[in-house]
Amino acid sequence: MEMQHDPDLQFKLAYSDSERIDTGIKTPARGQWSSKVEFILAVAGQIIGLGNVWRFPYLCYKNGGGVFFIPYVVFLFACGIPLFLMETALGQYTSQGTVTCWRKICPLFEGLGYGSQVVVFYSSAYYIIILAWAFFYLFSSFSGELPWASCRNWWNSGM
């Protein structure tokens, strides 16, 4: 099976005024952010997230306190921010999802899109467990006797 690609994409990438070229390929309209503030809040919510709020202090404590913060900031600026900006720019340029975006840039890089989807899947599976803990403790806090207030539970008592 031969990969289909846009022959004018290389021309579009090379010349900035190439948006006026009609290739005849119609792409479905995609939603856009209504304001910059909405976009920034959505990105901040995705980046910070519940997992980082509870995990970051633990990682600092386990790996040397403030000393851990130095390589963390170095890798944040060396890898994290450039990769975030690249992903955002490619998404804005192509107005496509990750797999289609990389396929449009270079069909050989389509695997990067699939790889990022695998990472998103496993991250979602990881974060859903954290959310389940949060909801468990939230709803348990409304009960008369808190499950963590004593050691008289079925899993830690001698029956």
Backbone as CSV, one residue per row, in Angstrom:
resi,resn,N_x,N_y,N_z,CA_x,CA_y,CA_z,C_x,C_y,C_z
1,MET,0.834,-1.170,0.000,0.000,0.000,0.000,0.884,1.239,0.000
2,GLU,0.716,2.066,-0.979,1.535,3.263,-1.106,0.917,4.405,-0.311
3,MET,1.757,5.160,0.384,1.288,6.277,1.202,0.903,7.449,0.309
4,GLN,-0.236,8.063,0.596,-0.679,9.260,-0.106,-0.160,10.476,0.647
5,HIS,0.351,11.447,-0.073,0.768,12.678,0.574,0.472,13.858,-0.338
6,ASP,0.465,15.007,0.232,0.152,16.240,-0.472,1.396,16.699,-1.229
7,PRO,1.395,16.679,-2.572,2.592,17.078,-3.318,2.910,18.563,-3.170
8,ASP,1.918,19.371,-2.824,2.165,20.801,-2.685,2.637,21.182,-1.286
9,LEU,2.713,20.221,-0.367,3.084,20.553,0.998,4.500,21.101,1.063
10,GLN,5.424,20.508,0.310,6.795,21.002,0.311,6.834,22.441,-0.195
11,PHE,6.050,22.742,-1.208,5.977,24.104,-1.731,5.379,25.040,-0.686
12,LYS,4.337,24.564,0.009,3.696,25.390,1.027,4.648,25.677,2.181
13,LEU,5.466,24.685,2.558,6.407,24.896,3.641,7.526,25.845,3.232
14,ALA,7.894,25.846,1.963,9.017,26.654,1.503,8.643,28.109,1.268
15,TYR,7.405,28.380,0.886,7.013,29.739,0.530,5.861,30.197,1.413
16,SER,6.037,31.365,2.031,5.043,31.835,2.995,3.741,32.282,2.347
17,ASP,3.766,32.719,1.087,2.539,33.196,0.449,1.794,32.077,-0.270
18,SER,2.091,30.833,0.069,1.505,29.699,-0.640,0.114,29.342,-0.142
19,GLU,-0.438,30.069,0.846,-1.775,29.761,1.330,-2.828,30.005,0.255
20,ARG,-2.514,30.796,-0.743,-3.480,31.108,-1.789,-3.598,29.998,-2.827
21,ILE,-2.757,28.992,-2.751,-2.786,27.902,-3.718,-3.929,26.961,-3.361
22,ASP,-4.785,26.660,-4.329,-5.900,25.745,-4.113,-5.493,24.375,-4.629
23,THR,-5.331,23.418,-3.718,-4.925,22.073,-4.113,-6.116,21.202,-4.468
24,GLY,-7.320,21.668,-4.209,-8.511,20.891,-4.516,-8.896,19.916,-3.428
25,ILE,-8.079,19.789,-2.388,-8.369,18.878,-1.286,-9.141,19.654,-0.230
26,LYS,-10.324,19.173,0.087,-11.158,19.828,1.088,-10.974,19.125,2.428
27,THR,-10.626,19.888,3.446,-10.500,19.335,4.787,-11.675,19.825,5.625
28,PRO,-12.167,18.997,6.519,-13.307,19.420,7.345,-12.903,20.568,8.267
29,ALA,-13.851,21.448,8.525,-13.596,22.579,9.415,-13.422,22.079,10.843
30,ARG,-12.445,22.622,11.531,-12.180,22.236,12.911,-12.420,23.431,13.817
31,GLY,-12.776,23.149,15.043,-13.034,24.208,16.008,-11.771,24.970,16.362
32,GLN,-11.955,26.196,16.781,-10.842,27.030,17.197,-11.142,27.595,18.579
33,TRP,-10.099,27.996,19.275,-10.265,28.604,20.585,-10.921,29.965,20.413
34,SER,-11.845,30.282,21.304,-12.546,31.562,21.195,-11.695,32.725,21.692
35,SER,-10.725,32.453,22.573,-9.848,33.528,23.042,-8.502,32.937,23.447
36,LYS,-7.494,33.802,23.550,-6.169,33.351,23.964,-6.174,32.893,25.419
37,VAL,-6.980,33.553,26.244,-7.055,33.183,27.659,-7.596,31.761,27.807
38,GLU,-8.598,31.417,27.017,-9.162,30.066,27.058,-8.111,29.029,26.685
39,PHE,-7.319,29.320,25.662,-6.254,28.414,25.235,-5.198,28.270,26.327
40,ILE,-4.772,29.380,26.914,-3.732,29.343,27.941,-4.209,28.575,29.168
41,LEU,-5.452,28.774,29.578,-5.979,28.038,30.727,-6.093,26.541,30.439
42,ALA,-6.487,26.182,29.225,-6.570,24.761,28.862,-5.188,24.118,28.857
43,VAL,-4.203,24.820,28.319,-2.834,24.294,28.291,-2.277,24.187,29.708
44,ALA,-2.503,25.206,30.530,-2.014,25.165,31.913,-2.653,24.014,32.683
45,GLY,-3.940,23.788,32.479,-4.604,22.669,33.142,-4.055,21.330,32.701
46,GLN,-3.699,21.211,31.435,-3.141,19.965,30.924,-1.716,19.752,31.430
47,ILE,-0.925,20.807,31.455,0.474,20.677,31.859,0.593,20.456,33.366
48,ILE,-0.098,21.262,34.144,0.036,21.176,35.601,-0.656,19.918,36.103
49,GLY,-1.933,19.822,35.939,-2.679,18.613,36.274,-2.573,18.194,37.731
50,LEU,-3.449,17.296,38.118,-3.487,16.797,39.485,-2.259,15.950,39.808
51,GLY,-1.774,15.196,38.844,-0.622,14.328,39.077,0.623,15.099,39.457
52,ASN,0.870,16.225,38.801,2.050,17.021,39.122,1.923,17.723,40.461
53,VAL,0.711,18.050,40.864,0.519,18.740,42.140,0.921,17.837,43.302
54,TRP,0.557,16.573,43.251,0.899,15.692,44.365,2.241,14.999,44.170
55,ARG,2.722,14.823,42.936,3.941,14.066,42.690,5.206,14.908,42.802
56,PHE,5.167,16.175,42.400,6.379,16.988,42.375,7.009,17.168,43.756
57,PRO,6.254,17.515,44.803,6.896,17.614,46.128,7.500,16.289,46.590
58,TYR,6.838,15.186,46.264,7.374,13.871,46.625,8.698,13.617,45.906
59,LEU,8.766,13.939,44.619,10.007,13.739,43.872,11.129,14.624,44.400
60,CYS,10.805,15.854,44.766,11.820,16.735,45.360,12.346,16.141,46.667
61,TYR,11.455,15.662,47.510,11.857,15.082,48.789,12.703,13.829,48.582
62,LYS,12.286,12.960,47.687,12.966,11.686,47.479,14.329,11.849,46.808
63,ASN,14.491,12.875,45.975,15.713,13.022,45.180,16.595,14.185,45.616
64,GLY,16.563,14.561,46.863,17.529,15.528,47.360,17.012,16.925,47.599
65,GLY,15.728,17.120,47.628,15.172,18.439,47.938,15.409,19.450,46.838
66,GLY,15.981,20.593,47.217,16.197,21.681,46.269,17.185,21.345,45.168
67,VAL,18.100,20.399,45.432,19.071,20.015,44.409,18.367,19.374,43.213
68,PHE,17.288,18.664,43.459,16.514,18.049,42.379,15.912,19.102,41.461
69,PHE,15.634,20.258,42.016,14.982,21.321,41.250,15.876,21.841,40.122
70,ILE,17.204,21.803,40.291,18.126,22.324,39.264,18.051,21.504,37.978
71,PRO,18.261,20.168,37.999,18.125,19.425,36.736,16.699,19.430,36.192
72,TYR,15.723,19.535,37.091,14.334,19.605,36.640,14.121,20.842,35.774
73,VAL,14.600,21.984,36.228,14.450,23.229,35.467,15.267,23.174,34.182
74,VAL,16.470,22.593,34.238,17.299,22.474,33.032,16.576,21.653,31.972
75,PHE,16.040,20.499,32.349,15.329,19.666,31.379,14.008,20.287,30.943
76,LEU,13.385,21.051,31.821,12.165,21.754,31.442,12.442,22.718,30.297
77,PHE,13.516,23.510,30.422,13.828,24.486,29.384,14.521,23.866,28.177
78,ALA,15.273,22.764,28.369,15.983,22.138,27.252,15.093,21.212,26.435
79,CYS,14.154,20.533,27.068,13.320,19.554,26.361,11.838,19.888,26.403
80,GLY,11.323,20.156,27.580,9.878,20.302,27.751,9.273,21.449,26.978
81,ILE,9.796,22.643,27.159,9.221,23.815,26.492,9.413,23.760,24.978
82,PRO,10.609,23.404,24.454,10.722,23.304,22.985,9.791,22.257,22.368
83,LEU,9.632,21.111,23.017,8.717,20.097,22.482,7.272,20.567,22.537
84,PHE,6.909,21.260,23.610,5.557,21.809,23.702,5.305,22.830,22.595
85,LEU,6.256,23.733,22.378,6.089,24.749,21.334,6.029,24.118,19.943
86,MET,6.848,23.075,19.704,6.811,22.398,18.412,5.458,21.728,18.190
87,GLU,4.959,21.035,19.200,3.673,20.352,19.063,2.536,21.347,18.843
88,THR,2.571,22.454,19.567,1.541,23.481,19.404,1.613,24.118,18.024
89,ALA,2.822,24.433,17.566,2.977,25.060,16.249,2.536,24.122,15.132
90,LEU,2.901,22.843,15.227,2.478,21.887,14.200,0.966,21.709,14.208
91,GLY,0.370,21.689,15.386,-1.084,21.574,15.472,-1.786,22.777,14.879
92,GLN,-1.247,23.969,15.121,-1.852,25.173,14.555,-1.638,25.239,13.049
93,TYR,-0.466,24.820,12.588,-0.169,24.901,11.160,-1.032,23.938,10.352
94,THR,-1.136,22.696,10.824,-1.852,21.689,10.038,-3.329,21.598,10.382
95,SER,-3.732,22.057,11.546,-5.119,21.931,12.030,-5.593,20.481,11.983
96,GLN,-4.714,19.577,12.344,-5.008,18.145,12.319,-4.609,17.524,13.651
97,GLY,-4.963,16.267,13.830,-4.542,15.512,14.996,-3.094,15.093,14.857
98,THR,-2.583,14.377,15.855,-1.155,14.067,15.865,-0.733,13.137,14.732
99,VAL,-1.498,12.104,14.466,-1.109,11.157,13.419,-1.159,11.822,12.046
100,THR,-2.251,12.504,11.751,-2.405,13.160,10.452,-1.414,14.300,10.295
101,CYS,-1.119,14.986,11.374,-0.159,16.089,11.331,1.210,15.589,10.880
102,TRP,1.703,14.538,11.516,3.018,14.020,11.139,2.985,13.391,9.752
103,ARG,1.863,12.789,9.374,1.739,12.221,8.037,1.833,13.314,6.979
104,LYS,1.262,14.485,7.256,1.333,15.593,6.299,2.744,16.159,6.192
105,ILE,3.450,16.233,7.309,4.812,16.766,7.290,5.737,15.803,6.554
106,CYS,5.722,14.551,6.959,6.537,13.521,6.311,5.908,12.170,6.641
107,PRO,5.500,11.408,5.636,4.859,10.117,5.913,5.722,9.175,6.757
108,LEU,7.020,9.350,6.693,7.918,8.519,7.486,7.752,8.772,8.986
109,PHE,7.330,9.979,9.357,7.172,10.355,10.762,5.794,10.032,11.325
110,GLU,4.971,9.324,10.594,3.627,8.985,11.061,3.680,8.196,12.371
111,GLY,4.726,7.423,12.550,4.892,6.657,13.783,5.016,7.533,15.018
112,LEU,5.538,8.753,14.855,5.600,9.680,15.987,4.200,10.019,16.481
113,GLY,3.268,10.170,15.559,1.884,10.445,15.939,1.274,9.283,16.693
114,TYR,1.522,8.069,16.209,1.005,6.893,16.913,1.672,6.739,18.283
115,GLY,2.973,7.017,18.345,3.677,6.949,19.627,3.126,7.932,20.637
116,SER,2.819,9.136,20.185,2.260,10.125,21.111,0.870,9.709,21.576
117,GLN,0.112,9.033,20.735,-1.202,8.547,21.154,-1.075,7.435,22.196
118,VAL,-0.051,6.600,22.072,0.188,5.560,23.079,0.540,6.204,24.419
119,VAL,1.382,7.248,24.383,1.741,7.957,25.616,0.508,8.586,26.253
120,VAL,-0.361,9.183,25.449,-1.592,9.787,25.972,-2.481,8.714,26.598
121,PHE,-2.572,7.553,25.966,-3.396,6.467,26.508,-2.888,6.026,27.878
122,TYR,-1.582,5.766,27.990,-1.037,5.315,29.268,-1.085,6.414,30.326
123,SER,-0.892,7.656,29.927,-1.017,8.760,30.886,-2.443,8.863,31.405
124,SER,-3.409,8.673,30.531,-4.810,8.717,30.960,-5.119,7.583,31.922
125,ALA,-4.592,6.397,31.654,-4.807,5.268,32.561,-4.167,5.542,33.920
126,TYR,-3.033,6.216,33.929,-2.339,6.561,35.168,-3.128,7.605,35.951
127,TYR,-3.583,8.647,35.271,-4.283,9.737,35.952,-5.674,9.335,36.421
128,ILE,-6.312,8.386,35.773,-7.646,7.982,36.214,-7.569,7.298,37.576
129,ILE,-6.459,6.642,37.870,-6.277,6.027,39.187,-6.139,7.110,40.256
130,ILE,-5.387,8.152,39.952,-5.237,9.264,40.899,-6.587,9.929,41.148
131,LEU,-7.357,10.127,40.095,-8.689,10.717,40.260,-9.610,9.803,41.067
132,ALA,-9.473,8.496,40.886,-10.287,7.560,41.673,-9.946,7.669,43.154
133,TRP,-8.652,7.796,43.483,-8.268,7.996,44.885,-8.886,9.275,45.426
134,ALA,-8.789,10.351,44.655,-9.326,11.640,45.109,-10.825,11.541,45.365
135,PHE,-11.557,10.906,44.458,-13.002,10.762,44.655,-13.324,9.827,45.818
136,PHE,-12.536,8.766,45.986,-12.757,7.862,47.116,-12.640,8.613,48.438
137,TYR,-11.560,9.373,48.591,-11.372,10.113,49.840,-12.384,11.242,49.983
138,LEU,-12.792,11.849,48.891,-13.808,12.897,48.965,-15.128,12.335,49.480
139,PHE,-15.605,11.254,48.871,-16.888,10.687,49.275,-16.799,9.980,50.630
140,SER,-15.636,9.410,50.955,-15.473,8.780,52.269,-15.473,9.810,53.385
141,SER,-15.064,11.021,53.086,-15.032,12.053,54.129,-16.429,12.483,54.560
142,PHE,-17.459,12.136,53.788,-18.828,12.467,54.161,-19.475,11.394,55.032
143,SER,-18.809,10.266,55.231,-19.393,9.194,56.038,-19.222,9.507,57.529
144,GLY,-19.974,8.778,58.357,-19.932,9.010,59.802,-18.587,8.652,60.401
145,GLU,-18.076,7.469,60.069,-16.778,7.042,60.577,-15.808,6.985,59.403
146,LEU,-14.737,7.715,59.514,-13.769,7.763,58.421,-12.998,6.454,58.348
147,PRO,-12.824,5.876,57.169,-12.134,4.589,57.054,-10.671,4.651,57.479
148,TRP,-10.045,5.803,57.434,-8.636,5.922,57.785,-8.435,6.418,59.220
149,ALA,-9.522,6.532,59.985,-9.423,7.032,61.362,-8.990,5.952,62.347
150,SER,-9.119,4.683,61.998,-8.759,3.608,62.921,-8.122,2.466,62.145
151,CYS,-7.633,1.496,62.910,-7.024,0.315,62.298,-7.952,-0.889,62.388
152,ARG,-9.247,-0.674,62.528,-10.209,-1.764,62.639,-10.821,-2.064,61.271
153,ASN,-10.016,-2.280,60.305,-10.492,-2.567,58.953,-10.256,-4.036,58.632
154,TRP,-10.945,-4.556,57.647,-10.834,-5.973,57.311,-9.444,-6.324,56.793
155,TRP,-8.720,-5.360,56.241,-7.424,-5.684,55.659,-6.267,-5.544,56.650
156,ASN,-6.509,-4.957,57.845,-5.396,-4.795,58.780,-5.740,-5.205,60.213
157,SER,-6.791,-5.964,60.395,-7.134,-6.433,61.743,-7.054,-7.957,61.788
158,GLY,-6.900,-8.492,63.013,-6.702,-9.927,63.190,-7.970,-10.748,63.137
159,MET,-9.102,-10.203,62.923,-10.403,-10.878,62.887,-10.545,-11.699,64.115
